[in-house]
Amino acid sequence: MDKQNNGDGVENEEHIGDVLEKCEMLFSNIEDNAILSLQMYAHLQEKLKDEDILDALRLQCESIVSIEEQASELNQKTEEYKAKIIDSSEFNDIFKLYDELKKLENSSTKIANSILKIKE
């Protein structure tokens, strides 16, 4: 995210509202990745006989659940910001919140994609 205020209203209240909406979208994506991964694991658990692959999948699912838990804590902050009048001194904190959620979303997407590549 562009954290600089270049005089054209980049860090105004409307823009911050957009960033908070993007934060919510990122959290939703993380939740979707976790649900998809857990469903795929349950499906593959019934089909695969290779315990090593199942163990690896289980560890990936544990990782994605951990990511979702971290994102949930950040999402609570997002909700707190949305429920109040935001002071301009908090803009950088909101951008950091977005950056953290984006990193978590990227990690959860990588894990979900790797689980989806497993063949029965």
C-alpha positions in Angstrom: 0.0 0.0 0.0 1.2 3.5 -0.7 1.8 4.9 2.7 2.8 8.4 1.6 0.4 11.3 1.7 1.2 13.0 -1.6 -1.2 15.9 -1.2 -4.0 14.4 -3.3 -6.0 12.9 -0.4 -4.4 9.5 -0.5 -4.8 9.0 3.3 -8.2 10.6 3.7 -11.1 8.9 5.5 -12.6 7.5 2.3 -9.3 5.8 1.4 -8.9 4.4 4.9 -12.4 3.0 4.6 -11.4 1.3 1.4 -8.3 -0.2 3.0 -10.5 -1.6 5.9 -12.8 -3.1 3.4 -9.8 -4.8 1.6 -8.7 -6.1 5.0 -12.1 -7.7 5.5 -11.8 -9.2 2.0 -8.4 -10.6 2.8 -9.7 -12.2 6.0 -12.6 -13.7 4.1 -10.1 -15.2 1.6 -8.1 -16.7 4.4 -11.2 -18.2 5.9 -12.2 -19.7 2.5 -8.7 -21.1 2.0 -8.9 -22.8 5.4 -12.3 -24.2 4.8 -11.3 -25.5 1.4 -8.1 -27.0 2.8 -9.8 -28.8 5.6 -12.5 -30.1 3.3 -9.9 -31.4 0.8 -8.0 -33.0 3.7 -11.1 -34.8 4.9 -11.8 -36.0 1.3 -8.2 -37.2 0.8 -8.1 -38.8 4.2 -10.7 -41.3 2.9 -9.0 -41.9 -0.4 -5.2 -41.9 0.2 -3.4 -44.8 1.8 0.0 -43.2 2.0 0.3 -42.1 5.7 3.3 -39.9 4.9 1.3 -37.8 2.5 -1.6 -37.6 5.0 0.8 -36.5 7.8 2.1 -33.8 5.5 -1.4 -32.7 4.6 -2.4 -32.6 8.3 0.6 -30.4 9.1 -0.4 -28.1 6.2 -3.9 -27.9 7.6 -2.6 -27.1 11.0 -0.6 -24.3 9.5 -3.5 -22.9 7.6 -5.7 -23.0 10.8 -2.9 -21.2 12.6 -2.9 -18.5 9.9 -6.6 -18.2 10.2 -6.3 -17.7 13.9 -3.7 -14.9 13.5 -5.9 -13.3 10.8 -8.9 -13.5 13.1 -7.1 -11.4 15.7 -6.2 -8.9 13.0 -9.8 -8.9 11.7 -10.9 -7.9 15.2 -8.7 -4.9 15.0 -10.3 -4.1 11.6 -13.7 -4.3 13.1 -12.6 -2.0 15.9 -11.4 0.6 13.5 -14.6 0.4 11.4 -16.7 1.0 14.5 -15.0 4.3 15.4 -13.9 7.6 14.0 -10.4 7.1 12.9 -7.8 9.6 13.8 -5.2 10.4 11.1 -2.5 9.2 13.6 -3.9 5.7 13.2 -3.6 5.6 9.4 -0.1 3.9 9.4 -1.4 1.3 11.8 -4.2 0.5 9.4 -1.8 0.2 6.5 0.3 -2.2 8.6 -2.8 -4.2 9.4 -3.5 -4.5 5.7 0.1 -5.6 5.0 0.0 -8.2 7.7 -3.3 -9.6 6.4 -2.0 -9.6 2.9 1.1 -11.7 3.9 -1.2 -14.1 5.8 -3.5 -14.4 2.8 -0.5 -15.1 0.5 0.6 -17.9 2.9 -2.8 -19.4 3.2 -3.3 -19.4 -0.6 0.1 -21.2 -1.1 -0.9 -23.9 1.4 -4.4 -24.3 -0.1 -2.9 -24.5 -3.6 -0.4 -27.2 -2.5 -3.2 -29.2 -0.9 -5.3 -29.0 -4.1 -2.5 -30.4 -6.2 -2.5 -33.7 -4.3 -3.9 -36.4 -6.5 -6.1 -39.2 -5.1 
